């Protein structure tokens, strides 16, 4: 029975992408979200709290963390913070609590910059991060962070929300970013009047 329960928890973790609802209770570390009458307790960073403290409702990007002794929801105001959280979890020795502490001390782009610059002292300034941990984070994430920033800065679609949504959808379907970008550019060049993301996606898939 415990094995079956863990299996279902894993499926549940994969399915939760975000929660939209009323922020009925907020602290710098936790928010209770009412989603159609169901209350979810979500752990947040100070970075996220600073952005939702004056909001009555909204969306939080969710990471569902499953342990042997607990199932915990972590919430993030934007996708960049969630992605940085997941990257930090991939580092050996960095747990969810440490990753949340890092995102409470520095913004995602500040952490990325420190990693790319090899700035161990800045990472060491975070509670719970020693020199060895800082060096390991830089070693294991420098290439990943560099790749993400390069792709973001060099995407010709980044300033167009409609095209960006189509790009994200194609990538989620397993299409390589470069191929997806070229397909969308081709579609938009042939039909600049496209104003529905689903139409752009369908035409892009046909052109691949």
Residue frames relative to the residue before (quaternion, step in Angstrom):
aa qw qx qy qz dx dy dz
X 1.0000 0.0000 0.0000 0.0000 0.00 0.00 0.00
X 0.6444 0.5121 -0.3386 0.4559 3.65 0.90 -0.78
X 0.6306 0.5363 -0.3335 0.4511 3.57 1.07 -0.77
X 0.6485 0.5174 -0.3089 0.4652 3.56 0.99 -0.88
X 0.6412 0.5303 -0.3156 0.4560 3.57 1.00 -0.88
X 0.6579 0.5042 -0.3079 0.4671 3.57 0.96 -0.87
X 0.6175 0.5516 -0.3393 0.4464 3.58 1.09 -0.76
X 0.6781 0.4802 -0.2892 0.4753 3.57 0.92 -0.92
X 0.6118 0.5493 -0.3503 0.4486 3.59 1.06 -0.69
X 0.6380 0.5310 -0.3229 0.4547 3.56 1.03 -0.83
X 0.6397 0.5147 -0.3185 0.4737 3.58 0.98 -0.85
X 0.6489 0.5274 -0.3088 0.4532 3.57 0.96 -0.93
X 0.6380 0.5432 -0.3224 0.4404 3.55 1.02 -0.84
X 0.6572 0.5148 -0.3065 0.4573 3.55 1.01 -0.81
X 0.7094 0.5031 -0.2645 0.4168 3.57 0.99 -0.83
X 0.6696 0.4945 -0.3244 0.4493 3.64 1.02 -0.61
X 0.0792 -0.8026 0.5911 0.0139 3.57 -0.59 1.16
X 0.7904 -0.1146 0.1017 0.5932 3.58 1.01 -0.81
X 0.2417 -0.7232 0.6198 0.1856 3.54 -1.37 0.21
X 0.1136 -0.7716 0.6239 0.0494 3.55 -0.98 0.93
X 0.3781 0.7334 -0.5032 0.2568 3.58 -0.73 1.00
X 0.6740 -0.4697 0.3790 0.4260 3.53 -1.32 -0.36
X 0.3375 -0.7128 0.5780 0.2098 3.57 -0.99 0.89
X 0.1081 -0.8564 0.5036 0.0361 3.58 0.10 1.29
X 0.7911 0.0367 -0.0290 0.6099 3.59 1.20 -0.40
X 0.0145 -0.8152 0.5778 -0.0369 3.58 -0.81 1.01
X 0.0137 0.7278 -0.6855 -0.0116 3.51 -1.19 0.75
X 0.6724 -0.4926 0.3378 0.4372 3.64 -1.17 0.17
X 0.7525 0.3755 -0.2099 0.4987 3.59 1.23 -0.30
X 0.8087 0.1870 -0.0501 0.5555 3.59 1.17 -0.55
X 0.0427 -0.7642 0.6409 0.0585 3.53 -1.22 0.55
X 0.2577 -0.7227 0.6183 0.1700 3.55 -1.11 0.78
X 0.1144 -0.8036 0.5833 0.0299 3.57 -0.71 1.10
X 0.2407 -0.7505 0.6029 0.1239 3.55 -0.83 1.05
X 0.0039 -0.7916 0.6092 -0.0477 3.56 -0.51 1.24
X 0.8086 -0.2293 0.0919 0.5340 3.57 -0.18 1.35
X 0.7829 -0.3655 0.1769 0.4713 3.56 0.84 0.99
X 0.6481 0.4586 -0.3232 0.5149 3.58 1.27 -0.07
X 0.2463 -0.8005 0.5328 0.1210 3.57 -0.72 1.07
X 0.1185 -0.7906 0.5995 0.0387 3.56 -0.81 1.05
X 0.2564 -0.7382 0.6022 0.1632 3.56 -0.94 0.89
X 0.0376 -0.8236 0.5638 -0.0497 3.56 -0.56 1.20
X 0.3208 -0.7329 0.5692 0.1897 3.57 -0.89 0.96
X 0.0679 -0.8155 0.5748 -0.0076 3.57 -0.89 0.95
X 0.4771 -0.6261 0.5278 0.3190 3.54 -1.35 0.21
X 0.6454 -0.4966 0.3961 0.4242 3.57 -1.28 0.18
X 0.5766 0.5916 -0.3618 0.4320 3.55 1.17 -0.65
X 0.6892 0.4523 -0.2719 0.4964 3.58 0.92 -0.91
X 0.6255 0.5511 -0.3442 0.4320 3.60 0.95 -0.83
X 0.6465 0.5405 -0.3227 0.4311 3.58 0.95 -0.86
X 0.7117 0.4550 -0.2519 0.4723 3.58 1.16 -0.60
X 0.7588 0.3557 -0.2091 0.5039 3.61 1.17 -0.43
X 0.4413 0.7430 -0.4426 0.2392 3.59 1.22 -0.24
X 0.7471 0.3575 -0.2157 0.5172 3.62 1.12 -0.55
X 0.5691 0.5892 -0.3809 0.4289 3.59 1.30 0.16
X 0.3572 -0.7324 0.5389 0.2137 3.56 -1.08 0.72
X 0.7932 0.0373 -0.0106 0.6077 3.56 1.19 -0.47
X 0.2180 0.7874 -0.5607 0.1344 3.57 -1.24 0.26
X 0.5316 -0.6029 0.4952 0.3297 3.52 -1.35 -0.35
X 0.0819 -0.7631 0.6378 0.0650 3.53 -1.08 0.77
X 0.3984 -0.6679 0.5738 0.2568 3.56 -0.97 0.89
X 0.2058 -0.8350 0.5064 0.0622 3.58 -0.78 1.01
X 0.0831 -0.7210 0.6836 0.0768 3.51 -1.21 0.74
X 0.2056 -0.7927 0.5672 0.0873 3.57 -0.64 1.17
X 0.1439 -0.8280 0.5417 0.0162 3.54 -0.32 1.33
X 0.1079 -0.8134 0.5714 0.0185 3.57 -0.59 1.17
X 0.0149 -0.7678 0.6402 -0.0183 3.54 -0.84 1.09
X 0.6748 -0.4851 0.3538 0.4291 3.55 -1.25 0.18
X 0.7850 0.3254 -0.1564 0.5035 3.57 1.07 -0.75
X 0.8131 0.1399 -0.0715 0.5605 3.60 1.20 -0.02
X 0.1884 -0.7286 0.6443 0.1361 3.53 -1.35 0.42
X 0.0280 -0.8527 0.5160 -0.0767 3.57 -0.34 1.28
X 0.2724 -0.7389 0.5949 0.1611 3.55 -1.05 0.85
X 0.1032 -0.7559 0.6440 0.0562 3.56 -0.92 0.97
X 0.1397 -0.8225 0.5493 0.0474 3.57 -0.83 0.99
X 0.1161 -0.7937 0.5968 0.0193 3.53 -1.13 0.77
X 0.5247 -0.6604 0.4417 0.3056 3.55 -0.99 0.87
X 0.8138 0.0551 -0.0256 0.5780 3.59 1.02 -0.73
X 0.6779 -0.5345 0.3430 0.3702 3.53 -1.29 0.45
X 0.5879 0.5883 -0.3753 0.4092 3.61 1.09 -0.61
X 0.6645 0.4942 -0.3052 0.4701 3.56 0.98 -0.85
X 0.6382 0.5246 -0.3264 0.4593 3.57 1.00 -0.81
X 0.6666 0.5024 -0.3053 0.4582 3.58 0.92 -0.88
X 0.6376 0.5049 -0.3309 0.4787 3.60 1.02 -0.72
X 0.6065 0.5549 -0.3414 0.4557 3.59 1.05 -0.79
X 0.6809 0.4860 -0.2829 0.4693 3.58 0.88 -0.96
X 0.6224 0.5322 -0.3342 0.4666 3.59 1.03 -0.77
X 0.6655 0.5049 -0.3037 0.4582 3.57 0.91 -0.92
X 0.6369 0.5321 -0.3278 0.4514 3.59 1.03 -0.75
X 0.6283 0.5558 -0.3378 0.4269 3.59 1.14 -0.55
X 0.5834 0.5720 -0.3719 0.4406 3.59 1.26 -0.25
X 0.4817 -0.6721 0.4754 0.3004 3.57 -0.82 0.96
X 0.7971 0.2791 -0.2263 0.4853 3.54 -0.87 1.01
X 0.6536 0.4669 -0.3198 0.5025 3.59 1.26 -0.12
X 0.1437 -0.8082 0.5690 0.0493 3.56 -0.56 1.19
X 0.7405 -0.4200 0.2897 0.4374 3.54 -1.33 0.06
X 0.6478 0.5221 -0.3265 0.4485 3.60 0.96 -0.80
X 0.6577 0.5025 -0.3039 0.4718 3.58 0.99 -0.84
X 0.6447 0.5210 -0.3175 0.4606 3.57 0.97 -0.88
X 0.6589 0.4950 -0.3115 0.4731 3.59 0.98 -0.82
X 0.6231 0.5360 -0.3359 0.4600 3.58 1.04 -0.75
X 0.6372 0.5273 -0.3228 0.4602 3.58 1.02 -0.82
X 0.7131 0.4429 -0.2531 0.4809 3.57 0.96 -0.87
X 0.5977 0.5166 -0.3651 0.4925 3.56 1.31 -0.09
X 0.7000 0.4615 -0.2503 0.4840 3.55 1.24 -0.52
X 0.7992 0.1008 -0.0243 0.5921 3.58 1.11 -0.70
X 0.4991 -0.6233 0.5037 0.3298 3.56 -1.20 0.52
X 0.6746 -0.5113 0.3374 0.4119 3.62 -1.15 0.49
X 0.6856 0.4734 -0.3002 0.4645 3.61 0.90 -0.87
X 0.6159 0.5363 -0.3449 0.4627 3.61 1.13 -0.56
X 0.6342 0.5090 -0.3204 0.4858 3.57 1.06 -0.77
X 0.6423 0.5279 -0.3155 0.4574 3.57 0.96 -0.90
X 0.6631 0.5082 -0.3035 0.4581 3.57 0.94 -0.90
X 0.6487 0.5161 -0.3165 0.4612 3.59 0.98 -0.86
X 0.6418 0.5205 -0.3175 0.4652 3.58 1.04 -0.79
X 0.6884 0.4888 -0.2829 0.4551 3.58 0.85 -0.98
X 0.7147 0.4343 -0.2456 0.4902 3.58 1.07 -0.74
X 0.4121 -0.7230 0.4608 0.3085 3.57 1.30 -0.12
X 0.3313 0.7746 -0.4707 0.2621 3.56 1.17 0.64
X 0.1472 -0.8268 0.5397 0.0589 3.58 0.20 1.28
X 0.6238 0.5677 -0.3483 0.4091 3.60 0.98 -0.77
X 0.6516 0.5073 -0.3234 0.4620 3.58 0.98 -0.78
X 0.6677 0.4816 -0.3023 0.4805 3.58 0.98 -0.79
X 0.6352 0.5406 -0.3216 0.4483 3.58 1.07 -0.74
X 0.5886 0.5910 -0.3698 0.4092 3.58 1.18 -0.45
X 0.5824 0.5661 -0.3628 0.4568 3.59 1.30 -0.26
X 0.5311 -0.6430 0.4537 0.3142 3.57 -0.91 0.93
X 0.7999 0.2773 -0.2181 0.4856 3.58 -0.84 0.98
X 0.6685 0.4555 -0.2994 0.5059 3.60 1.27 -0.13
X 0.1364 -0.7913 0.5937 0.0516 3.56 -0.54 1.19
X 0.7456 -0.4077 0.2718 0.4517 3.55 -1.29 0.03
X 0.6689 0.5020 -0.3125 0.4505 3.59 0.88 -0.91
X 0.6483 0.5106 -0.3193 0.4659 3.58 0.99 -0.81
X 0.6421 0.5249 -0.3179 0.4595 3.58 0.99 -0.88
X 0.6651 0.5002 -0.2998 0.4665 3.58 0.93 -0.90
X 0.6558 0.5111 -0.3138 0.4585 3.59 1.00 -0.80
X 0.6258 0.5354 -0.3302 0.4612 3.59 1.02 -0.82
X 0.6659 0.4960 -0.2958 0.4724 3.58 0.92 -0.92
X 0.6694 0.5175 -0.2996 0.4408 3.58 0.89 -0.95
X 0.7586 0.4167 -0.2113 0.4541 3.57 0.84 -1.00
X 0.7799 0.3691 -0.1866 0.4697 3.61 1.11 -0.57
X 0.4537 0.7180 -0.4529 0.2709 3.61 1.17 -0.34
X 0.6965 0.4622 -0.2866 0.4681 3.63 0.81 -0.92
X 0.6620 0.5137 -0.3106 0.4487 3.59 0.97 -0.86
X 0.6691 0.4883 -0.2955 0.4760 3.57 0.93 -0.91
X 0.6430 0.5330 -0.3150 0.4509 3.58 0.98 -0.85
X 0.6497 0.5160 -0.3092 0.4648 3.57 1.00 -0.83
X 0.6606 0.5149 -0.3101 0.4499 3.59 0.91 -0.91
X 0.6726 0.4903 -0.2974 0.4677 3.58 0.94 -0.89
X 0.6344 0.5387 -0.3255 0.4489 3.58 1.00 -0.84
X 0.6754 0.4904 -0.2952 0.4649 3.58 0.90 -0.93
X 0.6604 0.5127 -0.3079 0.4541 3.56 0.99 -0.85
X 0.7120 0.4699 -0.2629 0.4507 3.58 0.87 -0.94
X 0.7600 0.3974 -0.2060 0.4713 3.57 1.10 -0.62
X 0.4690 0.6701 -0.4565 0.3503 3.56 1.21 0.21
X 0.3575 -0.7547 0.5074 0.2126 3.62 -0.63 1.06
X 0.6617 0.5161 -0.2981 0.4548 3.58 1.27 -0.19
X 0.4388 0.7675 -0.4146 0.2155 3.55 1.28 -0.31
X 0.7204 0.4486 -0.2566 0.4626 3.61 1.07 -0.63
X 0.6656 0.4490 -0.3031 0.5134 3.58 1.24 0.04
X 0.3793 -0.7705 0.4653 0.2142 3.58 -0.31 1.27
X 0.6458 0.5346 -0.3212 0.4404 3.58 0.93 -0.90
X 0.7037 0.4511 -0.2591 0.4840 3.56 0.85 -1.00
X 0.6223 0.5428 -0.3401 0.4499 3.59 1.07 -0.71
X 0.6319 0.5226 -0.3251 0.4712 3.59 1.04 -0.80
X 0.6459 0.5077 -0.3113 0.4776 3.57 1.01 -0.83
X 0.6390 0.5317 -0.3176 0.4562 3.57 1.00 -0.85
X 0.6620 0.5075 -0.3048 0.4598 3.57 0.89 -0.94
X 0.6486 0.5236 -0.3129 0.4552 3.57 1.02 -0.82
X 0.6613 0.5034 -0.3071 0.4637 3.59 0.95 -0.86
X 0.6426 0.5108 -0.3228 0.4711 3.57 1.00 -0.82
X 0.6409 0.5273 -0.3148 0.4606 3.57 1.04 -0.80
X 0.6594 0.4953 -0.2959 0.4820 3.57 1.20 -0.57
X 0.6209 -0.5825 0.3258 0.4111 3.56 1.30 0.00
X 0.4755 0.6583 -0.4482 0.3737 3.59 1.27 0.20
X 0.5037 -0.6469 0.4776 0.3157 3.60 -0.92 0.86
X 0.6086 -0.6021 0.3721 0.3586 3.59 -0.97 0.86
X 0.6714 0.5092 -0.3114 0.4393 3.60 0.82 -0.97
X 0.6678 0.4916 -0.2931 0.4759 3.57 0.93 -0.93
X 0.6491 0.5220 -0.3159 0.4543 3.58 0.98 -0.84
X 0.6499 0.5188 -0.3150 0.4575 3.59 0.95 -0.87
X 0.6631 0.5058 -0.3036 0.4607 3.57 0.92 -0.91
X 0.6507 0.5197 -0.3168 0.4540 3.58 0.98 -0.84
X 0.6711 0.4912 -0.3004 0.4671 3.59 0.94 -0.87
X 0.6251 0.5291 -0.3364 0.4649 3.59 1.00 -0.80
X 0.6426 0.5263 -0.3127 0.4608 3.57 1.02 -0.83
X 0.6557 0.5111 -0.3032 0.4658 3.57 0.97 -0.90
X 0.6985 0.4791 -0.2780 0.4531 3.58 0.85 -0.96
X 0.6263 0.5303 -0.3367 0.4616 3.57 1.10 -0.65
X 0.6973 0.4632 -0.2636 0.4794 3.57 1.07 -0.78
X 0.8019 0.0765 -0.0101 0.5924 3.57 1.11 -0.69
X 0.1249 -0.8431 0.5217 0.0370 3.57 0.31 1.27
X 0.6362 0.5641 -0.3241 0.4147 3.57 1.24 -0.34
X 0.4024 0.7212 -0.4776 0.2999 3.59 1.25 0.04
X 0.0136 -0.8283 0.5595 -0.0270 3.58 -0.69 1.08
X 0.6558 0.4473 -0.3253 0.5138 3.58 1.25 0.31
X 0.4785 -0.7084 0.4389 0.2768 3.55 -0.70 1.10
X 0.6378 0.5403 -0.3403 0.4306 3.60 1.02 -0.75
X 0.6302 0.5291 -0.3332 0.4604 3.59 1.10 -0.69
X 0.6378 0.5232 -0.3195 0.4663 3.56 1.01 -0.86
X 0.6509 0.5222 -0.3137 0.4529 3.58 0.95 -0.88
X 0.6685 0.5071 -0.3017 0.4527 3.59 0.87 -0.97
X 0.6826 0.4771 -0.2896 0.4718 3.59 0.90 -0.92
X 0.6348 0.5293 -0.3287 0.4569 3.57 1.05 -0.76
X 0.6454 0.5192 -0.3198 0.4601 3.58 0.99 -0.82
X 0.6487 0.5145 -0.3172 0.4625 3.58 1.03 -0.76
X 0.6936 0.4848 -0.2821 0.4520 3.61 1.06 -0.68
X 0.5674 0.6116 -0.3866 0.3931 3.61 1.20 -0.27
